Amino acid sequence: MITLAYVSVNYNESIESALRRFKRKVMTEEIIKDYKKHQHFVPPGQKAKLKSANARKRNNKRRRMRSFGNRR
């Protein structure tokens, strides 16, 4: 699925500000993130391993932050 960010340039608007609005719209719609995700095929087993690895990282980070906050 291809999504396009569309920005119309207003009268007396500089190209720089229109480009800034376009970049902001691309970031909010996560077009580049989606493109990178679909750049190559990831098998379901590999996707599950990646998901659990990310969850493990996230939990370790939370655990470290929680133990760091308790020290005084």
N, C-alpha and C positions, 0 to 999 in steps of 0.2 A: 504494500500500500504506500503510495507516494503522497505526502502532504506538502503543500506549498505555502510559504509565508508570503502574503501579499500586502504591500504597503503603497498607498497612493501618495504621491508628492503633492503637497498643498501649494497653493499660489504664494509666491514670495518666500518659499521655504528653501533653505540651502540643502545641497546634496548631502553634506556631512550630517545634518540633523535627520534627514530621511534615512540615511544609511545606519545611523545610530538606532532609530526606531526599528528598522528592519532586523538588525542584529539582536535587539532586545526581544522582538517577536519570535525569532528563530530559537532563542534560548528558552523562552517560556513554553513554546510548543514542543520542545525537546526533539527537534528534527534531527540534529546531528547525532544525539544519543541513540535515537531509533535507527538511524542509518548505520552507525557502527555496530549496533546489535545484530542487524540483519546482513552484515557484510559477508559472513561465512556461516555455514551450517554447523550447528552444535548438536550432536546426538543426544537423545533424551537421558541416557545414563550419565554422560559428561555434564549435562545441564544440572542434574540432581547433585552430582559431586560438587560442582561449583557453588550451588545454592547452599549446601551444607557447610562448605568451607567458608563462605561469606558469613553464615550464621555463627560459626565458631569464632571467627575474627571479631565479629560484633560483640559476642558475649564476653570474650576475653578482654576487649577494650572496656566494656561496662564494668567488669569485675575489677580491672586495674584502677579505673576512675573511682569506684566505690571504696576500694581499700586505700587509695591515696587521700580521699576526703576524710577518712576516719582518723588518720594520723594527725597528732598535734603535739 
